[in-house]
Amino acid sequence: MDRTLFLERIRRRLGDVKPPPVRIPHDWASEIDDPVARFEQELDAVGGKVHRFRGGPTADALAPILQARELPAVLIVRDGVPEDIEAAVTRSGGKVRWWPDASREEVTSADIGVTGALWGVAETGTIVVSSSPPSGRAPSLLPPVHVAFVASERIVPSTAELFRRIASMTELPSNLVLITGPSKSADIGLELTLGVHGPAELHVVLTA
Amino acid sequence: MSDTHDYSKGFGARAAVSLGRPGLHDLVSEAVDRQSAARLQALESLDDPEALRDLAAEIRDDALARLDERLASLAANWEAAGGTVFFAADADEARSYVADLATRTGAKTAVKSKSMVTEEIGLNAVLEQMGVEAIETDLGEFINQVAGDHPSHIVAPAIHHSKADVARLFSRLSDEPRDEDAQALTGFARAYLREKFLSAELGITGANFGISEAGALCIVSNEGNARMCMSLPPVHVAVMGMERVIGTWDELAVMLALLCRSATGQKITQYVSLLNGARRSDEPDGPEESHLVIVDNGRSNLLGTRYSSALRCIRCGACLNVCPVFRQTGGHAYDPVYSGPIGAVINPLMKGTDEAGELAHASTLCGACTAVCPVRIPLHDLLVYLRQEYARESAPATERAGYQVWARAWSNGRRFAWFSRVGNRFGRIMGDRVGTRLPLPLLSRWTRPGRRLPSFPDKAYRDERKGAGG
């Protein structure tokens, strides 16, 4: 239907008296004392794993994740992750595939996807990944394991604060995704199952 | 088992089918109890959930009062970000738009994430007719599709299937025996649907909210299938009911906090996707085209009427989970799309049909739905209004006459006293014979065999009080 007609049809049904515009109080979300600790606690509660990483070779942080698998193919975004990551993956017995240079086949068959994240949210244990370079969409979605590096200082207390940050972004990407734990469902017999379509494992490496 | 409910028949007939289905009541009641308990627990994590519900109702009312402006700016901002917008007055226009997209892009396979509005407009049937395989990818919807079935719950569409049902259905689909192991069955669905995601030319999703100031959509999912549908195929189309728009990102934070808690008892769903128009030129992946279809399809019937608060609905399903009628019948007794108290209100109003009377009576008016609604829709009041309209316009003359006599009698003290005395005497004389031996045409459904009247006391209450000096 023509847009003007569609909207006109609505306008005719609405009265001229409008309620006053809504004011959203700034402080409706609960206060949080220690955002990093809370982030860890919340993500743990929904089945994600937090690794605190305070410097040193990245291999130390990745080793426990990589060594659980044999020769994993690791899809890594080019920026937003530690510089020594290639060495770290190779030393732990993994094969590196760079995003977005990898072929479609290399992307769809990767065992682990490694990305950065724009923010973390303490209240919910959420991380935020952008479709803008370097991340894109596939590395945090297609592989059965997702590893995200997040700087502790990027953890905001609440979703209310997160959306204020998003509102003040100068340019939005086409897709921001808030990720909170592994993919899950309870559609079969009300039983919790993991890795339905997205990753079955989410590891967040908190960097200082 | 496929859905054998006959939607050309009334609620009573469909409820009878549901009630006769072995095991259904247990499946439904376990699911709704679990979701209700999860909701209550999740609300505790908010400082002041009641104040937040007030705020959410305000946010929704504000958006509805300015719906034309909000939609105009949502559309303009989506387009400014490279997306395309189509306004669909009805189901036919919405279906045709998506069908044309499928034709233009030469789509053979379309992957869909769970969307009630695409169920409402009957999109799958049209795509199938033109030879496009439309695949439901939400695990519950996928189970329903394999079963040839409709969703029976707004949020958890396959609660009417047991784990054994799913094992049987997936065995049939794959020609291989499947164990009753939920994780293994999920693994099968993951592998089966992954191929579809990677080969589909068209991705279809709904939208939980449109954010007008940003020209953005918010789409929640737990499985990640919505992310697949909006990221992998070269063309993505989001179909959104026109009332689902709000103003700002700040408002979204409030709505999201309540939607997730009310629907599944989560503080937030595993994935919350925020979309803004089309893939940017520097972005490494994503669809080449992003379409937004904004659907009216009878929603404007409610605008500016005493039912307009029903358009606040954010489809969390909390009212289904607490409804004593839904618990007994499951969703299929109501409608193939929207069930429970909210379905009983919006189905007849959006469709403009006269089944309002019947669905509005599929309620005990206990008010549990109103008590849990995150956006404070006065659901049981709306059901009473619908009953009033039914009584005025469609009720049989005998029923109306009966109620008129009743109203006259009971609105006057002396007449009421006379009636209660006569009624008491009549009841004592007839006892159990009322309704069974004595035909009472108007009251037949209340007095049929299997239902017993309580025995009457020796005196009417008023006479007894008088005798006691009260």
Interface residues (C-beta under 8 A of the other chain):
Chain A: M1 D2 R3 F6 L7 E8 R9 I10 R11 R13 L14 G15 K18 P19 P21 V22 I24 P25 W28 A29 S30 E42 V46 W99 P100 T108 E123 T124 T126 S131 S132 P133 P134 G136 R137 A138 L141 S158 T159 A160 L162 F163 R164 I166 A167 L172 P173 S174 N175 L176 V177 L178 I179 T180 G181 P182 S183 K184 S185 A186 D187 I188 G189 L190 E191 T193 L194 G195 V196 H197 G198 P199
Chain B: E30 A31 R34 S45 L46 D47 D48 A51 L52 L55 E58 I59 D61 D62 A65 R66 L67 D68 L71 A72 A75 A81 G82 V85 F87 A88 A89 E93 T137 D138 L139 G140 I143 A156 P157 A158 I159 S162 K163 V166 A182 Q183 L185 T186 G187 A189 R190 L193 R194 F197 L198 A214 A216 N222 E223 G224 N225 R227 M228 M230 S231 M242 G247 T248 W249 D250 E251 L252 A253 V254 L256 A257 Q266 K267 I268 T269 Q270 Y271 V272 S273 L274 L275 N276 G277 A278 R279 R280 D282 E283 P284 D285 G286 S290 I294 D296 S300 L303 G304
